[in-house]
């Protein structure tokens, strides 16, 4: 069953409601050991200009040679976006001068990209969903980097990044508010990371977005858009859209018009500012690159890549719901990152024939483990509790050896000290008591000491929970809660 379509947020202005229209161009650095048209390394963090070939430096007579791995990664990404793969595409020169681009042009794709139309399904709060169309995905070179803080009078240039392969993923203008925009980038990043086609590291600039924002009266014609460049934070993308939409609404309501321009977002001030007037396609004087033949490959090449794609987030989520009985929310949390999903499945694999405890395992991974990791600002790779250890804890609960309360104490011991959970339970006498004879005396004592509570519980049976709590407290959390419940019901005649 499909989730309900997402109603989007309108912005109230002085003259009524306004609708925001957003399209995004996401630049994702291709996971590849070498650059798009040269054999130079793509490794991050090298000494300036240490990963630069003669091709990257645009030395006379140097000719580009396409990197097949980058082509494979682009096709795999297109398949992951349910997009049309074009068996023939063309590389074009996009002409503009910039100091960190020594060629004086960028090799990109214009009218004939490698990947055509696709789509991304977004899940929003409240179980709502929206589909964002993908217009195209094309391959292009990245530029270098200007360094302005090395000298008071000069700017330096580092060409290490120059020529690194980028996938530019262009959405249709289907996004309608900041929440959807953030969800789109998050989901796209997740898909790329599952595929292994981009590591999605926004801090290093390996995934960045240009955000096109315009406003209109609901259902009216599209307004003039402004492009906010080089956004490398999901939260900043949301803030920039909120600010830019209100800025445009205020100008229009004051009788002004929106200039089509490129803007930058200043996270310190929480506002966008003008950078330059927006170029149109004809300003770049695109033409097919004379040094590169059209890129052609067979349907068999595409089919082989498709056959070896990993399970993607939406497929994994569906399997977690149907196979392990998880709620859509829990499944979404677990599949958001491939590492989280793998961790959960490793926990499950240790349960053997107790795989039915999928919900219990999910609760422990999400609430106990993720909660603690978030509190201590760690990622899952740095978890002191391994999947195997957590699996043992969940198994001990499932088989009735320990209670949920004892399990929390055990989790804390493993987090702080490590060790085998089963051995710890034996060594520290942490098993829960299932012997009714041992529990009965505790129950009798508590009933005898609280005649008023007994009368209340007989009139209102749900008050039995108070007695259960007292028995558990008295037994140090070791009494089996179900055995306690059954015994109390019998003794109180409920």
C-alpha positions as CSV (number, residue, x, y, z in Angstrom):
1,X,0.0,0.0,0.0
2,X,1.4,3.4,-1.0
3,X,1.7,6.1,1.7
4,X,-0.4,9.2,1.2
5,X,1.1,11.9,-1.0
6,X,2.7,14.6,1.0
7,X,0.9,17.9,1.3
8,X,3.5,20.6,1.2
9,X,4.1,23.6,3.3
10,X,2.9,27.0,2.0
11,X,4.4,30.2,3.2
12,X,2.1,33.0,4.4
13,X,2.8,36.4,3.0
14,X,1.1,39.7,3.3
15,X,-1.0,39.0,0.2
16,X,-1.8,35.4,1.0
17,X,-0.2,32.0,0.6
18,X,2.9,31.3,-1.6
19,X,4.3,28.1,-2.9
20,X,8.0,27.3,-3.1
21,X,9.3,25.5,-6.2
22,X,12.7,23.8,-5.8
23,X,14.9,22.0,-8.2
24,X,18.4,20.6,-7.3
25,X,21.6,19.9,-9.1
26,X,23.6,17.5,-6.9
27,X,27.3,17.1,-7.7
28,X,28.5,13.7,-6.5
29,X,32.2,12.8,-6.7
30,X,32.5,9.4,-8.4
31,X,34.2,6.7,-6.3
32,X,37.2,5.8,-8.5
33,X,40.9,5.6,-7.9
34,X,41.7,7.8,-10.9
35,X,40.3,10.9,-12.6
36,X,37.7,11.0,-15.4
37,X,40.2,11.6,-18.2
38,X,43.6,10.9,-16.7
39,X,45.3,8.3,-14.5
40,X,46.1,10.8,-11.7
41,X,45.0,9.8,-8.2
42,X,41.7,11.0,-6.7
43,X,42.9,10.5,-3.1
44,X,41.8,13.3,-0.7
45,X,44.3,15.4,1.2
46,X,47.5,15.1,-0.8
47,X,50.1,17.9,-0.9
48,X,48.8,20.7,-3.2
49,X,49.4,19.8,-6.9
50,X,50.7,16.4,-6.1
51,X,47.9,14.5,-7.9
52,X,48.1,16.3,-11.2
53,X,48.9,14.8,-14.6
54,X,49.8,16.7,-17.8
55,X,46.2,16.2,-18.9
56,X,44.8,17.8,-15.7
57,X,47.2,20.7,-16.1
58,X,46.1,21.2,-19.7
59,X,49.5,21.0,-21.2
60,X,49.5,21.5,-25.0
61,X,48.8,18.3,-27.0
62,X,47.5,16.3,-24.0
63,X,44.4,14.3,-24.9
64,X,41.7,13.0,-22.5
65,X,41.0,9.2,-22.3
66,X,37.8,8.2,-20.7
67,X,38.0,6.2,-17.4
68,X,35.8,3.1,-17.9
69,X,35.2,2.7,-14.1
70,X,33.6,6.2,-14.0
71,X,31.3,5.2,-16.8
72,X,30.3,2.0,-14.9
73,X,29.7,4.0,-11.7
74,X,27.4,6.5,-13.6
75,X,25.4,3.7,-15.2
76,X,25.1,1.9,-11.8
77,X,23.8,5.1,-10.3
78,X,21.3,5.6,-13.0
79,X,20.0,2.1,-12.5
80,X,19.7,2.8,-8.7
81,X,17.6,5.9,-9.6
82,X,15.3,3.8,-11.8
83,X,16.5,5.9,-14.7
84,X,16.8,5.5,-18.5
85,X,20.4,4.6,-19.4
86,X,21.4,6.1,-22.8
87,X,23.6,3.7,-24.8
88,X,25.0,6.6,-26.7
89,X,26.0,9.9,-25.0
90,X,28.3,12.8,-26.0
91,X,30.9,14.8,-24.1
92,X,30.7,18.6,-24.6
93,X,33.0,21.5,-23.8
94,X,31.4,24.0,-21.5
95,X,33.4,27.2,-22.0
96,X,34.1,29.6,-19.2
97,X,37.2,31.1,-17.7
98,X,38.1,30.4,-14.1
99,X,41.6,30.4,-12.6
100,X,41.3,26.9,-11.1
101,X,40.3,25.4,-14.5
102,X,43.5,25.4,-16.6
103,X,41.8,24.2,-19.8
104,X,39.6,27.3,-20.0
105,X,36.6,24.9,-20.4
106,X,35.0,22.0,-18.6
107,X,34.4,18.6,-20.3
108,X,30.7,17.9,-19.4
109,X,27.6,16.5,-21.2
110,X,24.8,18.8,-22.4
111,X,22.2,17.5,-24.8
112,X,23.1,13.8,-24.7
113,X,23.8,12.7,-21.1
114,X,24.7,9.2,-20.1
115,X,21.5,8.9,-17.9
116,X,18.0,10.2,-18.7
117,X,14.9,10.4,-16.6
118,X,14.4,8.6,-13.3
119,X,12.9,9.1,-9.9
120,X,13.5,9.1,-6.1
121,X,10.8,8.1,-3.5
122,X,10.9,10.2,-0.4
123,X,9.4,9.3,3.0
124,X,8.4,12.3,5.1
125,X,7.1,12.6,8.7
126,X,3.8,11.2,9.4
127,X,4.1,8.3,6.9
128,X,3.7,10.7,3.9
129,X,5.6,10.2,0.7
130,X,6.5,12.2,-2.4
131,X,8.2,11.2,-5.7
132,X,10.9,13.6,-7.1
133,X,11.6,13.2,-10.8
134,X,15.2,13.0,-12.0
135,X,15.8,15.0,-15.2
136,X,19.2,13.6,-16.0
137,X,22.6,12.5,-14.8
138,X,25.7,13.4,-16.6
139,X,29.5,13.0,-16.1
140,X,31.8,16.0,-15.9
141,X,35.1,17.1,-14.6
142,X,35.6,18.9,-11.3
143,X,37.6,22.1,-11.1
144,X,40.6,22.8,-8.8
145,X,40.6,24.9,-5.7
146,X,41.8,28.4,-5.1
147,X,43.6,29.1,-1.8
148,X,43.2,32.8,-0.7
149,X,44.7,32.6,2.8
150,X,48.3,31.6,1.9
151,X,49.5,35.1,0.9
152,X,48.3,38.7,1.6
153,X,48.6,39.6,-2.1
154,X,48.3,36.4,-4.1
155,X,45.8,33.5,-4.6
156,X,47.3,30.1,-5.0
157,X,45.7,27.2,-6.9
158,X,45.7,23.5,-6.0
159,X,44.8,21.3,-9.0
160,X,44.6,18.0,-7.1
161,X,40.8,18.0,-7.6
162,X,41.0,19.2,-11.2
163,X,39.6,16.5,-13.5
164,X,38.1,14.4,-10.8
165,X,34.9,12.7,-12.1
166,X,31.6,14.2,-10.9
167,X,28.1,13.0,-11.5
168,X,25.7,15.9,-11.8
169,X,22.3,14.6,-10.9
170,X,19.6,17.1,-11.9
171,X,16.1,16.9,-10.4
172,X,12.9,18.1,-11.9
173,X,11.4,21.1,-10.1
174,X,9.2,18.7,-8.0
175,X,10.3,19.7,-4.5
176,X,8.0,22.0,-2.6
177,X,9.5,22.9,0.7
178,X,12.6,22.7,2.8
179,X,11.7,19.4,4.5
180,X,11.3,17.7,1.1
181,X,14.6,19.2,-0.1
182,X,16.5,17.8,3.0
183,X,14.8,14.4,2.6
184,X,15.8,14.4,-1.1
185,X,19.5,15.0,-0.5
186,X,19.5,12.5,2.4
187,X,17.8,9.8,0.4
188,X,20.0,10.4,-2.7
189,X,23.1,10.3,-0.5
190,X,21.9,7.0,1.0
191,X,21.4,5.4,-2.5
192,X,24.8,6.5,-3.7
193,X,26.5,5.1,-0.6
194,X,24.6,1.8,-0.9
195,X,25.7,1.6,-4.5
196,X,29.3,2.5,-3.6
197,X,29.3,5.1,-6.4
198,X,30.0,8.1,-4.2
199,X,31.0,8.2,-0.5
200,X,28.6,11.1,0.2
201,X,31.2,12.9,2.4
202,X,29.7,16.5,2.4
203,X,32.5,17.8,4.7
204,X,35.1,17.0,2.1
205,X,32.9,18.4,-0.7
206,X,32.4,15.0,-2.3
207,X,28.6,15.7,-2.3
208,X,27.4,19.2,-2.8
209,X,24.2,20.7,-4.2
210,X,23.1,23.8,-6.2
211,X,19.6,24.6,-5.1
212,X,17.3,26.5,-7.5
213,X,14.5,28.3,-5.6
214,X,11.5,30.3,-6.9
215,X,8.1,31.2,-5.5
216,X,4.6,31.5,-7.0
217,X,1.0,31.7,-6.0
218,X,-0.2,28.1,-5.5
219,X,-0.8,26.5,-8.9
220,X,0.3,29.7,-10.8
221,X,3.1,30.0,-13.4
222,X,6.7,29.3,-12.4
223,X,8.5,32.3,-11.0
224,X,12.0,33.5,-11.7
225,X,14.5,31.3,-9.9
226,X,17.7,32.0,-8.1
227,X,20.4,29.4,-7.7
228,X,22.2,28.9,-4.3
229,X,25.6,27.4,-5.1
230,X,27.8,24.8,-3.4
231,X,25.7,23.7,-0.5
232,X,27.5,21.0,1.5
233,X,25.2,20.5,4.5
234,X,21.7,19.1,4.6
235,X,20.7,21.5,7.5
236,X,22.1,24.5,5.6
237,X,20.1,23.6,2.5
238,X,16.9,23.7,4.6
239,X,17.9,27.1,6.1
240,X,18.9,28.6,2.8
241,X,15.6,27.6,1.1
242,X,13.5,29.1,4.0
243,X,15.5,32.4,3.9
244,X,15.5,32.6,0.1
245,X,11.8,31.9,-0.3
246,X,10.9,34.7,2.2
247,X,13.3,37.1,0.5
248,X,11.7,36.6,-2.8
249,X,8.2,36.8,-1.4
250,X,9.0,40.1,0.3
251,X,10.4,41.6,-2.9
252,X,7.4,40.6,-5.0
253,X,4.9,41.8,-2.4
254,X,6.7,45.1,-2.3
255,X,6.2,45.5,-6.1
256,X,9.7,44.4,-7.1
257,X,10.9,41.7,-9.5
258,X,13.3,38.8,-8.9
259,X,16.6,38.9,-10.8
260,X,17.7,35.6,-12.0
261,X,21.1,35.2,-10.3
262,X,23.5,32.9,-8.5
263,X,23.7,33.4,-4.8
264,X,25.7,32.0,-1.9
265,X,24.4,31.0,1.6
266,X,26.2,32.5,4.6
267,X,25.6,30.0,7.5
268,X,26.8,32.5,10.1
269,X,24.2,35.1,9.2
270,X,21.6,32.5,8.0
271,X,21.0,34.4,4.8
272,X,21.8,34.3,1.0
273,X,23.7,37.0,-0.8
274,X,24.2,37.8,-4.5
275,X,27.2,36.3,-6.2
276,X,26.7,36.9,-9.9
277,X,24.0,37.1,-12.6
278,X,22.9,33.6,-13.6
279,X,24.4,32.3,-16.8
280,X,22.2,30.6,-19.4
281,X,23.2,27.5,-21.4
282,X,24.1,29.6,-24.5
283,X,26.6,31.6,-22.4
284,X,28.7,28.6,-22.1
285,X,28.9,28.0,-25.9
286,X,28.6,24.2,-25.6
287,X,29.9,22.1,-28.5
288,X,30.9,18.4,-28.7
289,X,34.5,17.9,-27.5
290,X,36.6,17.2,-30.6
291,X,39.1,15.0,-28.6
292,X,36.4,12.5,-27.5
293,X,34.3,10.2,-29.6
294,X,30.7,9.7,-28.5
295,X,30.5,7.3,-25.6
296,X,28.8,4.1,-26.7
297,X,28.2,0.8,-24.9
298,X,25.8,-2.2,-25.3
299,X,22.6,-3.2,-23.5
300,X,24.5,-6.3,-22.3
301,X,27.0,-4.0,-20.5
302,X,24.1,-2.3,-18.7
303,X,22.3,-5.6,-18.0
304,X,25.4,-7.1,-16.4
305,X,25.8,-4.0,-14.1
306,X,22.1,-4.3,-13.2
307,X,22.4,-8.0,-12.3
308,X,25.1,-7.2,-9.7
309,X,23.6,-4.2,-8.0
310,X,23.3,-4.4,-4.2
311,X,20.0,-4.4,-2.4
312,X,19.0,-0.7,-2.2
313,X,17.3,1.1,0.8
314,X,13.7,0.8,-0.4
315,X,14.1,-3.0,-1.2
316,X,15.8,-3.6,2.2
317,X,13.1,-1.7,4.0
318,X,10.4,-3.8,2.4
319,X,12.2,-7.0,3.3
320,X,12.7,-5.9,6.9
321,X,9.0,-5.1,7.3
322,X,7.8,-8.4,5.7
323,X,10.6,-10.7,6.9
324,X,11.3,-9.4,10.4
325,X,7.9,-7.9,11.3
326,X,9.4,-4.4,11.8
327,X,7.3,-1.2,11.7
328,X,7.9,1.1,8.6
329,X,9.5,3.6,11.0
330,X,11.9,1.2,12.5
331,X,12.8,-0.3,9.1
332,X,13.4,3.3,7.7
333,X,15.8,4.1,10.6
334,X,17.8,0.9,10.1
335,X,18.2,1.1,6.3
336,X,19.1,4.9,6.3
337,X,22.7,3.9,6.3
338,X,24.1,0.7,4.8
339,X,26.3,0.2,7.9
340,X,23.3,0.3,10.2
341,X,21.4,-2.2,8.2
342,X,24.4,-4.6,8.0
343,X,24.9,-4.2,11.8
344,X,21.2,-5.1,12.5
345,X,21.4,-8.2,10.2
346,X,24.5,-9.3,11.9
347,X,22.7,-9.1,15.2
348,X,19.9,-11.2,13.7
349,X,22.2,-13.8,12.2
350,X,23.5,-14.6,15.7
351,X,20.1,-15.5,17.0
352,X,19.9,-18.8,15.1
353,X,16.3,-20.1,15.3
354,X,15.3,-17.0,17.3
355,X,15.2,-14.9,14.2
356,X,11.6,-14.2,15.1
357,X,13.0,-11.8,17.7
358,X,13.5,-9.3,14.9
359,X,11.5,-6.6,16.6
360,X,13.3,-7.1,19.9
361,X,16.6,-6.8,18.1
362,X,15.5,-3.7,16.3
363,X,14.5,-2.1,19.6
364,X,17.9,-2.8,21.0
365,X,19.8,-1.5,18.0
366,X,17.7,1.6,17.6
367,X,17.0,2.6,21.2
368,X,19.9,1.4,23.2
369,X,22.8,1.3,20.8
370,X,21.9,4.2,18.4
371,X,20.7,6.3,21.4
372,X,24.0,5.8,23.2
373,X,26.1,6.4,20.1
374,X,24.3,9.6,19.4
375,X,24.7,10.7,23.0
376,X,28.5,10.2,22.7
377,X,28.7,11.5,19.1
378,X,30.1,8.3,17.8
379,X,29.3,6.5,14.5
380,X,28.4,2.9,14.3
381,X,32.0,1.9,13.2
382,X,33.2,3.2,16.6
383,X,30.7,1.3,18.7
384,X,32.2,-0.3,21.8
385,X,29.5,-3.0,21.6
386,X,29.8,-5.2,18.6
387,X,26.9,-6.7,16.6
388,X,27.9,-10.2,17.9
389,X,27.8,-8.9,21.6
390,X,24.5,-7.2,21.1
391,X,23.2,-10.4,19.4
392,X,24.1,-12.4,22.5
393,X,22.3,-9.9,24.8
394,X,19.2,-10.1,22.7
395,X,19.4,-13.9,22.6
396,X,19.7,-14.0,26.4
397,X,16.5,-11.9,26.7
398,X,14.6,-13.9,24.1
399,X,15.4,-17.3,25.8
400,X,14.4,-15.9,29.2
401,X,17.8,-16.1,30.8
402,X,17.8,-12.4,31.7
403,X,15.1,-9.7,32.0
404,X,15.0,-6.4,30.0
405,X,16.2,-4.6,33.1
406,X,19.2,-7.0,33.6
407,X,19.9,-6.7,29.9
408,X,20.4,-2.9,30.3
409,X,22.8,-3.5,33.1
410,X,24.6,-6.1,31.0
411,X,24.8,-3.7,28.0
412,X,26.4,-1.0,30.2
413,X,29.0,-3.5,31.4
414,X,29.8,-4.6,27.8
415,X,29.9,-1.0,26.7
416,X,32.4,0.0,29.5
417,X,34.4,-3.2,29.9
418,X,33.8,-5.4,26.9
419,X,33.6,-9.2,27.3
420,X,31.3,-12.1,26.3
421,X,27.7,-11.3,27.5
422,X,27.0,-15.0,28.3
423,X,30.1,-15.4,30.3
424,X,29.4,-12.2,32.2
425,X,25.9,-13.3,33.1
426,X,27.3,-16.6,34.5
427,X,30.2,-14.9,36.3
428,X,28.2,-12.2,37.9
429,X,25.1,-14.1,38.8
430,X,22.8,-12.1,36.6
431,X,20.4,-14.8,35.5
432,X,16.7,-14.0,36.2
433,X,14.9,-16.2,38.8
434,X,12.2,-18.4,37.3
435,X,11.9,-20.6,40.4
436,X,8.4,-19.9,41.6
437,X,9.2,-21.0,45.2
438,X,11.9,-18.4,45.5
439,X,9.7,-15.7,44.1
440,X,6.6,-16.7,46.1
441,X,8.0,-15.6,49.5
442,X,8.8,-12.2,48.1
443,X,5.2,-11.9,46.7
444,X,3.6,-13.1,50.0
445,X,5.7,-10.5,52.0
446,X,4.6,-7.6,49.7
447,X,1.0,-8.6,49.7
448,X,1.0,-8.9,53.5
449,X,2.6,-5.5,53.9
450,X,0.1,-3.7,51.6
451,X,-3.5,-4.7,52.4
452,X,-4.9,-1.4,51.2
453,X,-3.2,-1.9,47.8
454,X,-4.6,-5.5,47.6
455,X,-8.2,-4.1,48.0
456,X,-7.5,-1.5,45.3
457,X,-6.0,-4.1,42.9
458,X,-9.0,-6.4,43.3
459,X,-11.3,-3.5,42.3
460,X,-9.0,-2.2,39.6
461,X,-6.9,-5.2,38.2
462,X,-4.5,-2.9,36.2
463,X,-3.0,-1.9,39.6
464,X,-1.3,-5.3,39.6
465,X,1.5,-3.4,37.8
466,X,2.4,-1.7,41.1
467,X,2.9,-5.2,42.8
468,X,5.0,-6.4,39.8
469,X,7.2,-3.4,40.2
470,X,7.7,-4.0,43.9
471,X,8.6,-7.6,43.4
472,X,11.1,-6.8,40.7
473,X,12.6,-4.1,42.9
474,X,12.9,-6.5,45.8
475,X,14.5,-9.2,43.6
476,X,17.0,-6.8,42.1
477,X,15.3,-7.2,38.7
478,X,16.1,-10.9,38.6
479,X,12.6,-12.2,39.0
480,X,10.9,-13.3,35.8
481,X,8.2,-10.7,35.1
482,X,5.8,-13.1,33.5
483,X,6.1,-15.6,36.5
484,X,5.6,-12.7,38.9
485,X,2.5,-11.6,37.0
486,X,1.0,-15.1,37.0
487,X,1.7,-15.6,40.7
488,X,0.2,-12.3,41.7
489,X,-3.0,-12.9,39.7
490,X,-3.4,-16.2,41.4
491,X,-2.7,-14.9,44.9
492,X,-4.9,-11.8,44.5
493,X,-7.7,-13.7,42.8
494,X,-7.7,-11.4,39.7
